[in-house]
Amino acid sequence: MKEIPAWAGKARVVMLGRPGCHLCEDAWSVIGRVADELGVDRAEESLEAVSEADREEYWDKIPVTFVDGRRHDFWRVSEERLRSALKG
C-alpha cells in the first residue's frame, strides 16, 4: 500500500489540484460548501508543490480529494459521498 503523503493530512479535507483546472474549481466549490456546513477544516495543495513521486502518482487524477489523510475521490467530488465520509 502506498504511503500517505504528509501534505494530505494538512486538514480534514485536502484537495490536490493545479492552477487553471476547471475540475479543480468545481471540486473546491463542493468541498467548501460541505466543509463549511459541517464545520470541518479544508486545505488546497498544488500539484506543483508536491514531490515528483506524488506528481507522477496524481497528475492524471486531479483534482484528488483526501479525507482524514486518505484518498477519497478524484476527477470530481460527489457531495453525497463527501458528506458521508465526513459524518462517518
Secondary structure, DSSP 8 states (H G I E B T S, - for coil): -----GGGGSSSEEEEE-TT-HHHHHHHHHHHHHHHHHT--EEEEEGGGS-HHHHHHHTTT-SEEEETTEEEEESS--HHHHHHHHH-
